């Protein structure tokens, strides 16, 4: 009786698929089903070294600056847009006060902040990346760094700033906003000012967080509502940032 039970256990064990196994390269059938060739293990290994190089070079680059403020926002914002003008004004105010202005190096809001800092004779830094559309390096960067991987660039944008400023933007801006909030929420980064400029854009999102996430579903805590501040112009944003203190890399 015991031997039959053991035999059943062995049979059942053999029938369980190895779902946790990751095969590199893919199996012959998976390779056949693919429209493009699978990446080889050797290629993945070299990609890891490339990622490491981007982190090392990025941190080395940032170590040369101090009093950094990172500005985020849409790459699609035209020069005659009110928020372009506000971002430009903020960049100028920050530079005049000795801050280093860091952006993603692209057009729109990023260009405006770099432009303001550049025109004031300050440090105007761009951490750029090549994207299928929209992303070009703006002409107001005094020093820049290009990145191949999106995630390494995002780390650099967050790494050493003593304040984050968010103007109206798209999915990328919201992604960066929530990532910074989560880093502070989880204690992975120091609590520093997160300033959202543009009440018409940010207050509906803040209301959703409060009424749906906090009051209805209880998925955030009341204390976490204070991680960011919504203002309506560059002057109000600067007033918050000017009293911020320098910090180390997170």
C-alpha positions as CSV (number, residue, x, y, z in Angstrom):
1,X,0.0,0.0,0.0
2,X,2.8,2.4,0.9
3,X,4.7,1.6,-2.3
4,X,1.6,2.5,-4.4
5,X,1.2,5.8,-2.5
6,X,4.9,6.6,-3.2
7,X,4.4,5.7,-6.9
8,X,1.5,8.1,-7.1
9,X,3.5,10.9,-5.6
10,X,6.4,10.3,-8.0
11,X,3.9,10.3,-11.0
12,X,2.2,13.5,-9.8
13,X,5.6,15.2,-9.3
14,X,6.6,14.4,-12.9
15,X,3.4,15.9,-14.3
16,X,4.0,19.4,-12.8
17,X,5.4,21.7,-15.5
18,X,8.6,23.6,-14.8
19,X,7.0,27.0,-15.0
20,X,9.7,28.6,-12.9
21,X,12.5,27.8,-15.3
22,X,13.7,30.6,-17.4
23,X,15.5,29.4,-20.6
24,X,18.0,31.5,-22.4
25,X,18.0,31.2,-25.3
26,X,14.4,30.2,-25.9
27,X,13.3,26.6,-26.6
28,X,13.1,25.6,-30.3
29,X,9.3,25.9,-30.4
30,X,9.4,29.4,-28.8
31,X,12.2,30.4,-31.2
32,X,10.0,29.2,-34.1
33,X,7.1,31.2,-32.9
34,X,9.1,34.4,-32.5
35,X,9.2,37.0,-35.2
36,X,12.6,38.2,-34.2
37,X,15.6,36.1,-33.0
38,X,16.0,35.5,-29.2
39,X,18.6,37.3,-27.4
40,X,21.6,35.1,-26.5
41,X,23.0,34.8,-23.0
42,X,26.2,36.3,-24.1
43,X,24.4,39.4,-25.4
44,X,22.5,39.7,-22.1
45,X,25.8,39.5,-20.2
46,X,27.3,42.4,-22.1
47,X,24.1,44.4,-21.7
48,X,24.5,44.1,-17.9
49,X,28.0,45.6,-18.2
50,X,26.5,48.4,-20.2
51,X,23.9,49.1,-17.5
52,X,26.6,49.1,-14.9
53,X,28.6,51.5,-16.9
54,X,25.7,53.9,-17.2
55,X,25.2,53.8,-13.4
56,X,28.9,54.4,-12.7
57,X,29.3,57.2,-15.2
58,X,26.0,58.8,-14.2
59,X,26.8,58.9,-10.5
60,X,30.3,60.2,-11.3
61,X,28.8,62.9,-13.5
62,X,26.3,64.0,-10.8
63,X,29.0,64.1,-8.1
64,X,30.4,67.2,-9.8
65,X,27.4,69.3,-8.9
66,X,25.6,70.5,-5.8
67,X,22.2,72.0,-4.8
68,X,20.4,70.2,-7.5
69,X,16.7,70.6,-8.3
70,X,15.2,68.3,-10.9
71,X,12.3,69.7,-13.0
72,X,9.9,67.3,-14.8
73,X,7.2,68.0,-17.3
74,X,5.8,67.4,-20.8
75,X,8.1,67.4,-23.8
76,X,5.1,68.6,-25.9
77,X,4.6,72.0,-24.2
78,X,5.1,74.8,-26.8
79,X,7.1,77.9,-26.2
80,X,4.0,80.2,-26.1
81,X,2.3,78.0,-23.4
82,X,1.9,79.6,-19.9
83,X,3.5,76.6,-18.3
84,X,6.6,76.9,-20.5
85,X,6.9,80.5,-19.3
86,X,6.5,79.5,-15.7
87,X,9.1,76.7,-16.0
88,X,11.5,79.1,-17.7
89,X,11.0,81.6,-14.9
90,X,11.6,79.0,-12.2
91,X,14.8,77.9,-14.0
92,X,16.0,81.5,-13.9
93,X,15.1,82.0,-10.2
94,X,16.8,78.8,-9.2
95,X,20.0,79.6,-11.1
96,X,20.1,83.1,-9.7
97,X,20.0,81.5,-6.2
98,X,22.9,79.2,-6.9
99,X,20.9,76.0,-7.6
100,X,21.8,73.4,-10.3
101,X,18.8,72.9,-12.6
102,X,18.5,69.3,-13.9
103,X,16.0,68.1,-16.5
104,X,15.5,65.2,-18.8
105,X,17.3,67.4,-21.4
106,X,14.4,67.3,-23.9
107,X,12.0,70.0,-25.4
108,X,8.9,71.5,-23.8
109,X,9.0,72.0,-20.0
110,X,12.5,70.6,-19.8
111,X,13.8,73.1,-22.3
112,X,12.1,75.9,-20.5
113,X,13.7,75.1,-17.2
114,X,17.1,74.7,-18.8
115,X,16.6,77.9,-20.8
116,X,15.8,79.9,-17.7
117,X,18.9,78.6,-15.9
118,X,21.1,79.1,-19.0
119,X,20.0,82.7,-19.5
120,X,20.8,83.4,-15.8
121,X,24.3,82.0,-16.3
122,X,23.7,79.0,-14.0
123,X,24.3,75.3,-14.2
124,X,21.8,73.9,-16.7
125,X,22.1,70.1,-16.8
126,X,20.3,67.7,-19.2
127,X,20.1,63.9,-18.7
128,X,18.8,62.9,-22.2
129,X,17.6,59.7,-23.8
130,X,16.7,58.8,-27.3
131,X,13.0,58.0,-27.8
132,X,10.9,57.1,-30.9
133,X,9.3,60.5,-30.9
134,X,9.7,64.0,-29.3
135,X,13.0,63.6,-27.5
136,X,15.8,65.8,-28.7
137,X,18.4,67.6,-26.7
138,X,17.5,71.2,-26.1
139,X,20.0,73.9,-26.9
140,X,20.1,75.4,-23.4
141,X,22.1,72.6,-21.7
142,X,25.5,73.7,-20.4
143,X,26.5,70.1,-19.5
144,X,24.7,66.9,-20.4
145,X,24.7,63.1,-20.3
146,X,23.0,60.7,-22.7
147,X,21.5,57.4,-21.6
148,X,20.5,54.3,-23.5
149,X,18.3,52.8,-20.8
150,X,15.3,54.6,-19.5
151,X,15.6,53.2,-16.0
152,X,19.2,54.3,-15.5
153,X,18.3,57.8,-16.5
154,X,15.3,57.8,-14.1
155,X,17.6,56.9,-11.2
156,X,20.0,59.7,-12.2
157,X,17.1,62.2,-12.3
158,X,16.1,61.2,-8.8
159,X,19.5,60.4,-7.2
160,X,20.8,63.6,-5.7
161,X,18.2,66.4,-6.1
162,X,17.1,68.3,-2.9
163,X,13.8,69.1,-4.5
164,X,11.6,67.8,-7.3
165,X,9.4,70.0,-9.4
166,X,6.6,68.7,-11.6
167,X,4.8,70.7,-14.2
168,X,1.9,69.4,-16.3
169,X,2.9,66.4,-18.3
170,X,2.0,63.0,-19.7
171,X,2.5,59.4,-18.7
172,X,6.2,59.8,-18.2
173,X,5.7,62.8,-15.9
174,X,3.1,60.9,-13.8
175,X,5.3,57.9,-13.7
176,X,8.2,59.9,-12.3
177,X,5.9,61.7,-9.9
178,X,4.6,58.5,-8.3
179,X,8.0,56.9,-8.3
180,X,9.4,59.8,-6.2
181,X,6.5,59.7,-3.9
182,X,7.0,55.9,-3.4
183,X,10.7,56.3,-2.7
184,X,9.9,58.8,0.1
185,X,6.9,56.7,1.3
186,X,9.0,53.6,1.7
187,X,12.0,55.4,3.3
188,X,14.3,54.7,0.3
189,X,14.8,58.4,-0.1
190,X,15.0,61.3,2.2
191,X,11.8,63.4,2.6
192,X,12.4,66.4,0.4
193,X,10.0,68.9,-1.3
194,X,7.9,67.6,-4.2
195,X,6.3,70.6,-5.8
196,X,3.5,70.2,-8.4
197,X,3.1,73.4,-10.4
198,X,-0.3,74.0,-12.0
199,X,-3.5,73.6,-9.9
200,X,-5.7,73.0,-12.9
201,X,-3.6,69.9,-13.8
202,X,-2.6,68.6,-10.4
203,X,-5.6,69.2,-8.1
204,X,-7.9,66.7,-9.9
205,X,-5.3,64.1,-9.3
206,X,-4.8,65.1,-5.7
207,X,-8.6,65.0,-5.2
208,X,-8.7,61.4,-6.7
209,X,-5.9,60.3,-4.3
210,X,-7.8,61.8,-1.4
211,X,-11.4,60.8,-2.1
212,X,-10.8,57.4,-3.8
213,X,-7.5,56.1,-2.6
214,X,-7.7,57.5,1.0
215,X,-11.3,57.9,1.9
216,X,-13.0,55.1,-0.2
217,X,-10.4,52.3,-0.5
218,X,-8.0,53.2,2.4
219,X,-5.0,52.3,0.2
220,X,-2.9,55.3,1.4
221,X,-2.5,56.9,4.8
222,X,-3.5,60.5,5.7
223,X,0.1,61.3,6.6
224,X,1.2,60.4,3.0
225,X,-1.0,63.2,1.6
226,X,1.7,65.6,2.8
227,X,4.5,64.2,0.6
228,X,3.8,66.7,-2.2
229,X,2.5,70.3,-2.5
230,X,0.4,71.8,-5.3
231,X,1.1,75.4,-6.2
232,X,0.1,77.6,-9.2
233,X,3.2,79.5,-10.2
234,X,7.0,79.5,-10.3
235,X,7.2,82.0,-7.4
236,X,5.3,79.8,-5.1
237,X,7.4,76.8,-6.1
238,X,10.6,78.7,-5.6
239,X,9.5,79.8,-2.1
240,X,9.3,76.2,-1.0
241,X,12.6,75.1,-2.7
242,X,14.8,78.0,-1.5
243,X,14.7,76.7,2.1
244,X,15.4,73.1,1.1
245,X,18.7,71.5,2.2
246,X,21.3,69.6,0.3
247,X,21.2,65.8,0.6
248,X,23.4,62.8,-0.4
249,X,22.6,60.2,-3.0
250,X,19.6,58.1,-1.8
